[in-house]
Amino acid sequence: MLVEVTVQSLGLDRTSNTPVVILQESGGKRVLPIWIGPGEASAIAMRLAEMDFSRPLTHDLLVSVLKELGGELREVIISRVTDSTYYAELVIARNGSTIRVDARPSDSIAVALRSHARIFAHEALLEHVSIEIEEGETLGEITFEETPEHGPASAPSEREEDRPMNPEELKEYLRRMNPEDFGRFTP
C-alpha cells in the first residue's frame, strides 16, 4: 500500500555532515528520514524556497525535457530500502502509457517538487524505518549520540561505501533518535 508523503524539512546529520530529507505522511505523524547528497539537498532546498534561476539546473532540465517530449511526471514512489540504500521510481505518463524509471529518491523528490507531482512511500517503509512527531513539530538537524549498549550510531545513506544496516538495526537506530535532535539544513 502506498502512503502519500510531503517534504517536511531538510536536516543535517551532525555526525557525518550528511543532509537528510524528512518526508512526513500526509495527514499523519510518521516521518521517513532519507540521507541524501549535498547537491540534491541544495536542489530540494532551492525549490522549497521557490528560488528560480535564469538558466535551468539539472532537475529543471529534466522537467523541461519530459514536457518537450510530451511526458508528465505523475508521481514519485519511494519503494524500498536495501542495505541502507533507498530506491524510488518516477512514474511518467506519455501518449496514454505509463513509464516507470528507476531513480534515487533525492533526485526524484527534487523533480517532483518542480513538477508539482505527488510523492508516495510504501507503507512498509513508514512502518519499519519511520519515527513519529507530534502535530506542529518539525525536524531538522540530526545529532546521533554514542550509547553504551550500541556504540556510535551510523547514519543510513545512499552511498555504497557506508556499512549497511539490516532492517532491525535501522529500526532501532531510528527509535533512538529524538525529534528535538533535528535542526535545519541550509544550502
N, C-alpha and C positions, 0 to 999 in steps of 0.2 A: 504494500500500500504506500502511496506517495503522500507526503505532507508538504504543503506549501510553506516556504520559509522566506524571510526577508533579511537583508543585511542590517543587523542591529548596530554594529560598530566595527572598528578595526582596533586590534590590540597589539601590544608588543611584548613578547616573551623576554623578560629582562635577562634571563639566564643565557639564552642563545642569541639575543637581539634579533629574533625572527618575528616578522609580522604574523598576526593571526586575524583572520576574518571571522567574525562572530555572526552566525546565522541563527535567527530565532524563529520558531514556528509561529505562523500567523495565528493570532488569537490565543496563543498558549504561552507557557512558561519555559519550555525546554529550549536549550541553546546548544548549537553544534559549533564548536571551535575548529577551524581548519588552518593549520600552519601553512603559510604561503611565502613566496619570494618578495623581496622589496620592490621590484619593478611592478609586479601585479598589484601589490598593496597600494602603490602610488597611483596606478591606473584606476583602482576602485575608489580611492580617496578623492581623486580629482573629479570623478563622476558624481560622487556623493555631494561634493561641494559645488556641483554644477559648473565646473570650470570648462571653458571652451578655448580651443586654440585655433590659430589661423590656418594651420596645416594639420591634417589628420594624424593622430598617433596610431599605433598598431591596432588596438582594439576598435578604434573608429574606422580604420581602413577595412577591417573585416566586415563591419556592419555595412559599409558602403558597397563593398564587393557583393555581399549577399543581396542587397537591394537591387543593384545593377543587373545581377543575374536572375532576377525575378524571384528570389527567395525571401523568406521571412523567418526569423528565429521565433518559434512558438513558445519554447520553454527550455529550461536547463534542468537536468536531473542529476543530483549528486547521488550516485548509485551504490557505491560501496567503499570500504577501506580494506586494503590488503597490505600486510607488512608495513603499517603506518603510512601508506600511500593512498590518498583519496582518488577516486575516479568519478568522472562526470561525463555526460554526453549532451551535445547540442541537438535539439530536435527542431529541424528546419522543414518548413513547408515550401514546396515549389511545384508549380504546374499540377496541382492536385495530388501530389505524392508527398510522402514524409521521408526525410533523410535523417539518419542518426549518425552523428560524428563524435568519436571518442575525443575527449579534451580534458585538460587539467581543470579542476574546479575553479582555481583562481582566474584563469583566462575566461572560463565560462561565465563566471559571475560578472567580470568586467564587461563582457559583451552583452550579457542580459541587461545590465543597468543601462547601457547605451541604447538597447533595442526596446526597452520597457517590457521585456519578456518576463514571465513568471519563473520563479526558481523553486524547485521541489527537492526534497531529500527523501530517501526511503525510510519508512517508519523504523526499520531495524537499526539504522544509524542513530536516530533520535533516542531509541530505547537503550542502546548499548554504549554510545560514546557521547552522550549529551549531559549537560548539567541544567539545573533549574534555577531560574531567577524569579524574584517577586515582581509584581506589576510596577512599572515605572523605574525599575532598577536598570542600570546599564552596566556593561562590562567594558573593560579597556585594557590597561597594562597588566600583564600576567607576571606574577612572581612565583617561582617554584622554590620551595624550601626543602632542605635535606631533612629526612625523618629517620629516626634510629632504626625503625623496622624495615624501611625500604631503601635507605641510602638516597643519593641525589636523584631527583626526578629528571627524566629526559623527555623532551617535548616531541610529539609525533610531527612528522614533516613530509613534504612531497619529495625531499631529496633522498636518493637511494643510499647514500653513504651513512645515514644515521641507523642506529641499531633498531631493528623492527620490534614492535610490541605486538604481542598476541592480543586478542580481544579482551581477555580478562585483565591483562596488565593495563591496557588503555582505559578500560572502565574504572579500575582502581585509581589510576593516575588522575582521571577527571573527577572522581569522587573526592579526592584530597584537595582539589582546588576550591578556593573561596571566591565568590563573586567580587568581594571588595579588593581582591588581589589584582584585578584587571584595571588598566588605565587606557588611555587613547593612543593610537598610532598617528603620528603626524609625518607626512612625506617631506 
